[in-house]
Amino acid sequence: MFKTRITEMFNIEYPIIQGAMQWLSRAELVSAVSNAGGLGIITSLTFPTAEELRQEIKKTKGMTDKPFAVNITLLPTLRPVNYEEYISVAIEEGVNIIETAGRSPEPYMKQLKDAKVKVMHKCARVRDVKKAERIGIDAVTIVGFEAAGHPGMDDVASSVLIPISVDSVRIPVIAAGGLGDARGFIAALALGAEGVIMGTRFMASKECALHPKIKEWLLSATETDTVMIERSIKNAARVMKTDFAQRVLEMEEKGATLEELAPLISGLRGKQALDEGDVNAGGIACGQVIGLIHDIPSVKEIIDGIISEAKLIGQRLHNIGIPL
């Protein structure tokens, strides 16, 4: 049940993929997702050097014999990044699934395809979904406005973006944004997606290396407790609605430059917040789906729960006359 081109392509049991969350998507969380039948993803830029990424891949392989992926986010950074080196390390260590995000991965496609790597690319616009197919991407993720992190500038919800994307390409489409339980999972599949990515749901899990104080905040938050910052620099990001986020917004409203914003929006400020449990130390990515999250179970309990509840939803739909 729930077999799709994504489960076949990545050799996983369920079409459930853990979102690549900087600082959090480490071996413990990644291996737990893969061991539970989904696909875990290591975020490469969590690690200052490619050799540190290599050690994390080795650690993950020591914790699971199931497939997992490495994310390469191609966005402007405050420090120089040799993306080819990160990709080479992943390939050398036997990772055969790479997720790219941000800018087009076209400059790296030969390197990836020569290594026979399966590539999924994360997009926020339908035109980028179409381009991904043209350059040889194997599967594409479409990110709705509800998502944590960088959902793009167009403010279009997943319920619209998913079917438009599915109608636009022949390759499998993965849905992201606003998904955190069995209802969202089934809805995404009904809209034509062949897999889902969940980030915020896995933040609130036992295996996620998130400070307990932040996890407590997650459980008390509602669907209105996130906010978009960085619109003024065309890099819109959905984060927790905190005094810190409000400070960034106020600076943007006053016309702050990128140079003025950079010390606040750097990833290291977010890492400090996650490590110390201080929600006002930096921006913390969080999706609107937080309003549906009320517990902190294990990763296996999350995935098993989604699958068992999804089957019940299928039965309910069948009972009201929808053939399955």
C-alpha positions in Angstrom: 0.0 0.0 0.0 1.1 3.6 -0.8 3.6 2.4 -3.4 4.5 5.1 -5.9 7.3 5.9 -8.3 9.0 7.7 -5.4 9.1 4.5 -3.2 10.4 2.6 -6.2 12.9 5.2 -7.2 14.4 5.6 -3.8 13.8 2.0 -2.6 11.8 3.0 0.5 8.8 1.6 2.1 6.6 4.7 2.4 6.6 7.9 0.3 7.4 10.0 3.3 10.6 12.1 3.3 12.1 14.1 6.1 12.7 17.8 5.3 16.3 18.9 5.2 16.6 21.2 8.2 19.9 23.0 8.7 21.5 22.1 12.1 18.8 19.5 12.8 19.0 16.9 10.0 21.8 14.9 11.5 22.5 11.2 11.7 20.2 10.5 14.6 17.1 12.0 13.0 18.0 10.9 9.5 18.6 7.3 10.4 15.4 7.1 12.5 13.3 8.3 9.5 15.0 5.8 7.1 14.7 3.0 9.6 11.0 3.7 10.0 10.4 3.3 6.2 10.8 6.8 5.0 13.7 8.7 3.5 16.0 10.7 5.8 18.0 13.6 4.5 21.3 15.0 5.8 21.7 18.8 5.3 25.2 19.2 3.9 25.6 22.9 4.9 25.1 22.0 8.5 28.8 21.1 8.3 31.5 23.8 7.7 33.6 21.4 5.6 33.0 18.6 3.2 35.1 16.3 5.4 32.8 16.9 8.3 29.9 15.9 6.0 31.8 12.7 5.2 32.0 11.8 8.9 28.2 12.5 9.4 27.5 10.2 6.4 29.6 7.5 7.9 27.9 7.9 11.2 24.5 7.7 9.6 25.5 4.5 7.7 26.5 3.1 11.1 22.9 3.7 12.3 20.9 2.5 9.3 21.3 0.2 6.4 18.3 1.8 4.6 18.6 4.5 1.9 19.1 8.1 2.9 19.8 11.3 1.0 22.1 14.4 1.2 20.7 17.9 0.6 22.8 20.4 -1.3 21.2 23.9 -0.9 22.4 26.2 -3.7 21.7 29.6 -2.1 23.9 32.6 -1.5 26.0 32.1 1.7 28.1 34.3 3.9 31.0 31.9 3.5 32.4 30.5 0.3 31.0 27.0 -0.4 32.6 24.4 -2.8 29.4 22.6 -3.8 31.3 20.2 -6.1 33.3 19.1 -3.1 30.3 18.4 -1.0 28.7 16.4 -3.9 31.9 14.5 -4.4 32.1 13.4 -0.8 28.5 12.2 -0.8 29.1 10.2 -4.0 32.4 8.8 -2.6 30.5 7.6 0.5 27.9 5.8 -1.5 25.0 8.2 -1.2 23.0 7.6 -4.4 20.2 10.1 -3.7 20.9 13.9 -3.7 18.3 16.6 -3.0 19.1 20.0 -4.5 17.4 23.2 -3.6 17.6 27.0 -4.2 19.3 27.9 -7.4 19.2 25.6 -10.5 21.4 22.5 -10.1 22.1 22.5 -13.8 25.9 23.2 -13.4 26.2 20.1 -11.3 24.0 17.7 -13.3 26.9 16.1 -15.2 28.7 15.3 -12.0 25.6 13.8 -10.5 24.5 11.9 -13.5 27.9 10.5 -14.2 27.8 9.0 -10.7 24.3 7.5 -11.5 22.8 9.5 -8.6 19.0 10.0 -8.4 18.4 13.7 -8.1 15.3 15.5 -6.6 15.1 19.2 -6.8 13.0 21.4 -4.5 11.1 24.3 -6.2 8.7 27.0 -5.1 7.5 27.9 -8.6 5.9 25.8 -11.4 8.2 27.3 -14.0 11.1 25.9 -12.0 9.4 22.5 -11.8 9.3 22.5 -15.7 12.9 23.5 -15.9 13.9 20.8 -13.5 12.5 18.2 -15.8 14.2 19.7 -18.8 17.7 19.5 -17.2 17.2 15.8 -16.2 16.0 15.9 -12.6 14.5 12.5 -11.6 11.8 13.9 -9.2 10.8 17.4 -8.2 9.4 18.8 -4.9 6.9 21.7 -5.0 6.9 23.8 -1.9 3.7 25.6 -0.9 3.4 29.0 0.9 2.7 27.2 4.2 6.2 25.7 4.4 9.0 26.5 6.8 12.2 27.9 5.5 12.1 29.4 2.0 8.8 28.9 0.3 9.4 31.4 -2.4 7.9 34.8 -3.1 4.6 34.0 -4.8 2.4 33.1 -1.8 0.6 30.2 -3.5 -0.7 27.3 -1.3 0.2 23.7 -1.7 -3.4 22.7 -2.7 -2.9 24.8 -5.9 0.7 24.2 -6.6 0.6 20.4 -6.4 -1.9 19.7 -9.1 -0.5 22.4 -11.4 2.9 20.9 -11.0 1.6 17.3 -11.6 -0.1 18.5 -14.8 3.1 20.2 -16.0 5.7 17.4 -15.9 6.0 13.7 -16.4 8.5 13.1 -13.6 7.2 12.3 -10.1 6.1 15.3 -8.0 6.7 15.4 -4.2 4.6 17.7 -2.1 5.9 20.0 0.7 4.3 22.7 2.9 1.5 22.3 5.3 1.8 18.5 5.7 2.2 16.9 9.1 -0.4 14.1 9.5 -2.3 11.4 7.7 -4.9 13.8 6.3 -2.3 16.0 4.7 -0.5 12.9 3.4 -3.7 11.5 1.7 -4.7 14.9 0.4 -1.3 15.3 -1.3 -1.6 11.9 -2.9 -5.1 12.7 -4.0 -3.8 15.9 -5.6 -1.3 13.8 -7.7 1.8 13.9 -5.6 3.8 10.7 -5.3 5.4 11.5 -2.0 5.5 14.1 0.7 8.2 16.0 2.6 7.6 16.9 6.2 10.0 19.1 8.2 8.2 20.8 11.0 6.5 17.5 12.1 9.9 15.8 12.5 11.2 18.8 14.4 8.8 17.8 17.1 10.2 14.2 17.5 12.3 12.6 20.2 15.2 12.0 17.8 15.4 15.6 16.6 18.4 17.4 18.2 16.3 20.4 19.1 16.5 22.1 22.5 13.7 21.1 24.9 12.6 24.7 25.3 12.1 25.0 21.6 10.1 21.8 21.5 7.9 23.2 24.3 7.3 26.3 22.2 6.3 24.2 19.3 3.6 22.4 21.4 2.1 25.7 22.5 2.1 27.3 19.0 -0.8 27.7 16.7 -1.1 28.0 12.9 -0.8 31.8 13.2 2.5 31.7 15.2 4.8 31.9 12.1 5.8 34.9 10.1 7.6 35.7 6.8 10.8 37.7 7.0 13.5 38.6 4.4 10.9 39.6 1.7 12.8 42.8 1.2 15.8 40.9 0.0 13.7 38.5 -2.1 14.6 35.5 0.0 11.3 35.1 1.9 11.6 32.8 4.9 8.9 31.5 7.2 10.1 31.4 10.8 8.7 31.3 14.4 6.9 34.6 15.3 9.1 35.9 18.0 10.5 39.2 19.2 13.6 38.4 17.1 11.5 38.0 13.9 9.6 41.2 14.7 13.0 43.0 15.0 14.0 41.8 11.5 10.6 42.9 10.1 10.9 46.3 11.6 14.4 46.7 10.1 13.1 45.7 6.7 10.2 48.1 6.9 12.8 50.9 7.5 14.7 49.9 4.4 17.6 48.0 5.9 20.2 46.7 3.4 21.4 43.1 3.1 24.6 44.2 4.8 22.6 45.5 7.8 20.4 42.4 7.9 23.1 39.8 7.4 24.3 39.6 11.0 20.8 38.9 12.2 19.7 36.4 9.4 22.9 34.4 9.3 22.4 30.7 9.8 24.7 30.9 12.9 22.1 33.0 14.7 19.6 30.2 14.1 22.0 27.6 15.3 22.5 29.5 18.5 18.8 29.6 19.1 18.4 25.9 18.4 21.3 25.0 20.6 20.6 27.3 23.6 16.8 27.1 23.5 16.5 30.9 23.2 13.7 31.6 20.7 14.9 35.2 20.4 18.5 34.4 19.6 17.9 33.9 15.9 15.4 32.9 13.2 13.9 29.5 13.6 12.3 27.9 10.6 8.8 26.7 11.3 5.8 25.9 9.1 2.1 26.7 9.5 1.4 23.0 10.1 2.7 23.6 13.6 -1.0 24.2 14.5 -1.6 20.5 14.0 1.3 19.3 16.2 0.5 18.6 19.9 3.0 15.9 20.9 6.6 14.8 20.6 6.6 11.1 19.7 9.4 9.0 18.2 10.0 9.2 14.5 8.7 5.6 14.2 5.5 6.5 16.0 5.0 9.5 13.7 5.4 7.4 10.5 3.5 4.4 11.7 0.7 6.7 12.9 0.5 8.4 9.6 0.3 5.2 7.7 -2.2 3.5 9.9 -4.4 6.6 10.0 -4.1 7.0 6.2 -5.5 3.5 5.8 -8.5 4.4 8.0 -9.1 7.5 5.9 -9.0 5.3 2.8 -11.6 3.0 4.4 -13.8 6.0 5.3 -13.7 7.3 1.8 -14.6 3.8 0.5 -17.5 3.7 2.8 -19.0 6.9 1.4 -18.8 5.7 -2.1 -15.3 6.7 -3.3 -13.8 3.6 -4.9 -10.2 3.0 -4.0 
